[in-house]
Every structure is written in structure tokens, then in C-alpha cells.
């Protein structure tokens, strides 16, 4: 009886450790598309759905308002402070956020955007050449115990963090983004719009009839990646001449030669729920990139092509390693892995017969079923989908660990932490010796 009481007491302690967690976040930069902004928004939403009692504050940068409004139709860009689905959004150029336990910057870009950097105010106050508020810098007037930046680029922010301490009560970490750090963004009940609603939307808003079409979807950064994808689509169309194929894509710079049964529907932008639903309803392989569309493709159990940016290679390589546990023929496994290797820097040319291999894969009902079951099992892996829970839980249980110890412990748990300036200098010095 005593052991049972003690066990229950420990569970209550653990629950209380995670009950009153406060997290500050920011909207991310509008660099090219929606990826960075969508990552921050969806991570905030996922954290709130999993932990309704956590206090999530979201700083909206002026450069990202329009994208955020597309992602969240109920977002009012004229309201300085608003609560949507339990998340508090600070808007209208406000730089103030309440102090918090954690600051998360997902898809944090240290690449200059209009000479701006998104950094906490402590960075700013310790730079002698900067006197906040400086219009060329974005900063938050708040303090957090832990700052976590999921940085896709090597930039000045990392060096600033190394040289200038935040304060004696704060610790800062820069992680790689992707599978091994923030994990995937799977939702148990994603907001899927029906096929009929999508057809009505495109008929009314885009003057295009999707009815009776086999839908495909292409989300990419470089148009050369779309050209690689289109090569497959045309081959697929020749193999199935009786099918009408409609590919929804962003605006293209070039005009392409298409089979008679292929159409490209070009759109400037779409609400996130529609992009997500188009992937879900797609009937041929889709083209995705980044983290969000990749997650949606996996969540929708789709065969997909992946456009790989340099900074995403570690993440997609980690996914390929998981694919080794997939029980399908060796030939089809090789095909799937090659589909994940479209190079964003130049058009990828697949070997002759490769597109036929994809069609053979699609016609192998047993391998497709095993592939779908594999993705379902992937979604249940807590070490891939609950990375932030693991991070927050560990830090709450170990509040007195110093930065060096924390880095070692987090690396042992699979988090890829970028090397500090001092570590990089030591590494360079060692190589020179």
C-alpha cells in the first residue's frame, strides 16, 4: 500500500512539473514562402493541443502578418492582442511578451531579412553598437529561463549567442531543425476539407473544374524540382491515357509541354487547410519540401517526391534510415528512397525506366499497404513526434544542470545541437594541427 501511495505521489509531482509551463514563440520570417511561419504556428498549435494548460504566447512580426492571416483566417491583423484556440497572439509591432519558462524559435532564420534579426532583448542590450530600440532589429522585451532556436542556417545569431551571455539565469541552445530536433508535426485529427468543398472552391475562386480529375499537388522552392516531378506526371499520364490529371502548383515562371490529359492549376496562395487537404485527397504521388508539407504527406499516407535543400539533408537522411524497417521488395524500397532525393539546386534526372518503377510500385497493392502501415507506425513513435515534450519534461526535472551538462544530456537523447563558436574554433585548431 505504501508503495502504491508513493507511486501515485510521484506521478502527481511529475504532472505538476508540466502543469504550469509558459512558452514564448515568434512567427518567423517571411523569406520566400510559408514554411518558416507555418512551422512556428503549427508547433504552437500542436503544443497547445497536447497541453491545454500550458500558456503559449506568440509574437507576430509585421513581416509575417499576411501569411499568418492566410494560415489562420480568424487572425485579425489590426488587433494588438488576441486569443485564438487558446494561444495569445501579440500583434501590431508590440515587442513585449511576459517572461516565460521557455522561448522556442522554430525555423529560426539568422539570415538577414531587410537587415533584421529576431533575437531576444538580452542579445541586443549586450551589443555595444546597438541601442535598442533599433528599427533594424526585432527583439522581445522579455526574459526566459531557456532559449531554444531551431536554426536552419549558420548565421550571426549563433556567434552572438556564444560571445554575449543572455544573463546568469538563462541558457541558450541552437538546434538543427527537422526530424532529430523538433520532430514531426502529426495531428491526430487534422482539419481535412472534403473533396466536394475543394472542387467548389476551385470552381468558384480559381475558375477550374477539378471534378473527375486525379489530383496531384506540388509544393517546392526551386522550379527545377517541379520539372523533375512533371517528367513523372507526363509518364504517368501516358501510362493512364484514360485518366484526367490535374496538378495544383504555385505560380510557374515557365510554360511546359504537357500530355493531353494533364492540366496544371497555378495558384498564388491557398489557406493552409486547403493545401493540407489537397495532399490528403491526391491520387498520384505529390511533390513536397521543407517540414510541414513533408509531415502532411506522411500524415496522409502518401507516396511522395521530396525536394531536398542543403540544410534538410540530415533530416531526410534520418527518415531514410527509418525506411529500412519497411517490409517491401528491395526494388520498391530503392524507388521510394530515390523519390526523396530531388536536389533543390538543380534539376534531378532519374535513370531510364525509373518512372516505370514508380508506376509498378503504385500497382503493388501489398507493398502499398505495408508502406501505409509503416507510416502509421512512424506516427506513433514518441521519440519522433513528441520531441518538445521530451525536451520540456527533461528540463523541468533537471532545473539545476549547467549548460555544458545540458548539452551533453540532450545530445545523448538524440537532439542535434549546433557547435558553439568556441567548439568550432577548437575543432578548426585541431584540424590545423
N, C-alpha and C positions, 0 to 999 in steps of 0.2 A: 504493500500500500504506500509506504514511504517513497519507494522508487517511482511509482506512478505519479504521485503528487509532485515530486522533484522534476520528473519529465515534463509534466504539464506546465510547471512553473518556468522551465527553460524555454518551452515553446512560446509562452506569453512574453517572456523577455525578448526573444527574437522578433516576435510580432511588433512589440513596441519600438524596437530599434528601427523598424522600417515604417512605422505609422506616421510620423511627423517629419517627412522628408520634404525639403524645399529645393527646387531646381530652377535656376535661371538659364534661359536659352536665348538665341537670337535667330533672326530669319535667314541669315546667309546672304551672299551677294548675288546680284543678277549679273552673271558673267556672260553666258551665251543662251542658255535655256532655263528650264525649270528645275534641273537636277539638284543643285545645292539648296535651293529654297524648299523644294518638296521634301528633301531628306530631313531638314530641321523640323518642318511642320509635321511630317508623318511620324518621326521619332517622338515628338512631343505628344502626338495623339496616341501612339502606342503605349507610351509610359503611363499616360492618364487612364487609358482603358484598363491597363493591368493593375494600376494603383490609384483608384479614385480618391483616396485620402491624401495623396501627395499634392503639394502646392506647386503648380507649374506656371512660371512667368515667362512670357515670350516677348522679347524686344523686336519691334518691327522697324527695319531700316527703310528709309524713304525710297531707296533704290529698288526695293522689292515689293512695294505695295501692290502694284498692278498684278504681278504674278501671284501674290498671296490671295488677291481677290478672286482670281480665276480658280485657284485651288480651293478656296473657302468662299462660296458665293454669299454667305451671310456676313462676311467681314466688311465692316464699314470703315473706309479709309479716312473718314472725317471724324471718327470717334476717338478721342485720345486714349481712353482706357475702356476695354470691353471684355466680357467673358463669353467665350463660345465653347460649348461642350466641356465646361469646367476649367478651361485654360484661360488665363488672364493675358490679354494682348495689350502691350504698351505701345502707343502709336503717336503720330504727329510730331516726330522729331524728338520725343522725350528720350533722355539718356538715363533717367533714373529707374532703377529696379531695386526692390527691397533686398537686403542682404539675404544670402541663401547658404545652404549646405554645399551645393554643387553648382558649377557652371559648366554646361555642355555646349560645345560648338561643333555641330556635325557638319561635314563637308566644309570645314573652316578653310577659307581661302586666304592665304597670306600673299597672294599675287595682287599687286595694286589694282584697284578699280577706281578710276578718277582720283588717283593719289590718296586713296583712303585705305585704312586698315581697321579691322574690327578687333579691338583689344580692350581688355578691362582697364578701368581708370588708373589702377596701380601701375600698369606699364607706363602710362602717359606721364604720371606725376614724377617718375624717376628718370625720365629722359630730359637732360638739361636743356636741349634745344627746343623743347616743346612746352608751351604754356597753355594748358587746357583752359577753356575750350578752344580748340583749333578747328576751323571749318574743314580742314583736310583730313581730320581724324575722327573716327567714330569710337566712342568709348562709353562705358557704363559706369554710372556713379553708384557702385555697389561693391560689396565685398562678398567673397565666397571662400569657404574653407578649402575646397578643391576645385581647380580649374582643369577641365579636360577638353582638349582641342583635337578633333579628328581631322588631321591635316593631309590634303592630297598633294601638296606641293612643298618643296623646300623653299622657304622664304624668310624674310627678315624677322617675322614674328618669332620664329624659333630662337634665333640668336638673341633677340631682345629678352625673351623669357629666361635664357641662360645667364645673361650678363646682369640683369637687374632683377633682384628678388621682388616678388609681389609684396609680401610683408611676412613678418615672422610667423604668422598664424595661417598662412596659405601655402598650398603646394600645387604645382602646375605640371601637367603631363601632356605630351603631344603623341597621339597615336596615329598609326596608319588607319585610313578608313577601310571599310569593307568587312568581309567575312570574319576575319580574326579579331576585329576590334568591336565595332558596334553591332555586327551580326546582320541577319536578315530582318526584314520588316513584315513578317507574316501577320495577317489578321485572321482571326477565327471567323468573322462574319464580314467580309469586305462588301462595300457598297456597290453591288452589281446592278446596272441598268438593263432592263430586258432588251432582247433583240428588236422587238416591235418598237420600243421607245427610241432606240438608236436609229432605226430606219426612218422613223418620223422626224427625228432631229435633222438628219442629213437631207431628207426630202424638203423640209421647211426652211432650214437655215443655210444649207450648202447647195441646194438645187441638184441633188444627186440621189438617184434611186438605188439603194443597196438591196432591194428585195430580190430574192432568189440568187444572190451572189455568195460565192465562197469568200469570206472576208479574210484579209491579211492586214498586218499592221507593221509599220516601220518607224521606229524611233532611233535616231542616230545623231552623231555630231558631224562627221565628215560625209560629203555626198559620195565619195568613192566607196564607202561602205554600203550605201544604198545600191550602187551599181553592181557590187558583188551579189547582194541579195536579189536584185532584179534578174540577174543571169539565171538564178534558180527558179524564180517565178515564171519566167518565159519558158524554161524547160518543163516545168510542172504543167503549164498551160498547153504545151504541145502534146504532153502525155495524156492530158484530160481535155481534149478539144470541146467536149460537150459541156464543160463547166464554165460559168461566168465568174471571173475572178476580179475582185475589187480590193486594191491595196490603199489603205489610208496612210498618208505620209504628210510630213511638213512640207512647206513650200520648197520646190526644187529650183535650182539655178539652170539646169539643162533640160532639153527635151530628149526623150528616149524612145527607141524603137520598141514597140510592144506587139505581142501576139494579138490577133484579132479579138480574142476572148479575155483580154486583160485591160483593166482601167486603173488609173491612179487618181485617187481623190486627194487633192492637196488642201491642207488646212493651215491657217496661220497659227491657231491655238485651239485647244479644247479644254473644257473643265476636266480636272483630274479623274473624276468618276467616269467620264466617257472614255478617256484613254484606257483606264483600267478595264472597263467593260469591253472595249474593242479587242483587247488581248484575250480576255476571257471567252469571247464569242468567236474568236478567229478559228478558221477551219483549215488553214495551211500554216506552216511554220512562220513565226514572226521574227522581226529584227529588233533587238533591244540593245541598250548600252547602260553604263553607269550602275547605280544600285537599285533605284526604285523600279524601273521597268524590268530589270532582271528579276527582282523579287516577285513582281506581278506575274511574270511568265512562269516562274516556278510555282507560285501560289495557284495559278490556273492550270497547272499540269500540262504545259505546252512544250512541244519541240521548238527550239528557237536557235537563231543565229545570234552571236554576241559580238558587238564591236568593242574591241579592247583598246583602251587608252593606256599609255605607258604606266600611269600611276594606279591602274586597276589590275596589272598583271599578277601581283601576289594574290589578290582576292580571287581571281578567276582560276589561277593555278591550284588554290586550295579547294575550290569547287571540283576541279577535275580529279583531284585525289579522292574525294568522296565518291565520284562516279565509278571508281574502281570496285566499289561494293555493289554495283548494279549487275543483276543477273540477266544479261542478254548476250547474244552472239558477239564474238570478238570483233567481227566486221562492223556491226551496228554500233558498238561501243566506240570504235575508232571514228566512225562517221559523226557521232554526237560530239565527241571531243574536238574534232576539226571544225564543226559548226560554231564552236565557242572561240574561234581564233581568227576572227576578221580583224585585220590590222587597221586601226583608225588613221594611220599616217599615209597609207597608200592602198590602192585597190588590191584586194586579195584574189588571186587566180587559183581556183581549185583544179586539181588534176582531172583529166578527161575521164568521164564516167562517174565523177563524184556525185553529181546531181541525181543520177540514176540510183546511186546507193541510198540517197535520202528518200527517194520515192519507194524503194524496196523496204526501207525501214518503216515508212508510214503504212505500208501494206502488211507488215508483220504484226498481226493483232496481239500475239503472245508477248513479243518484245515491247510493244507499246504499253500493254497492260503492266508488265513488270517495271517499265520506266515510270509510269504514273504511280505505282505503289512505292517505288524508290523515293520519288519526290514527296509523297505523303509522309514517309518515314523521316525524310530530311527535315520537314516542317516541325516534327515532334522533338527534334534534338535540342535540348535546352541550352547546350553549350554553343549552338549556332543562332538561336532565336531569343535568348534571354541574357545577352552579354551585359547589358546595362544593369539588369537585376543582380547579376554576379558581382559586378563592379561595386555597386552601391552597398550591397549586403556585406561584402568583404570589408569595405572601408568603415562601415558603421560598427563592425565587430572589432576592428583593429584601429581605433582612432589615434593611437599614440606612435604609430610607426613613422620613422623618418623617411624622407623622400627616397634615399638610396635603397632602404629596405623595401619600401613600397614598390619601387620599380622592379626589384628582383622578384618579389612575390607575384606581381601582376604578370611579369614575363613568364613565370612558371605556370600561370593559368592561361597562357596562350595569347595574351594581349601583345601586339607588336608595338613597342614604344620606340619612337624615333630617338636616335642617339643625340645627346646634348652636344653643344658646341665644344665643351671640354673633352667629351668622349671622342668626338670626331677628330679633334686636334691630336689627341693621344694616338688614335688609330693611324692617322696620316704620318705622325712622327715614327711610329713603329714600322710602317711600310718603308719609310726612307732609310731606316737603319738596316 
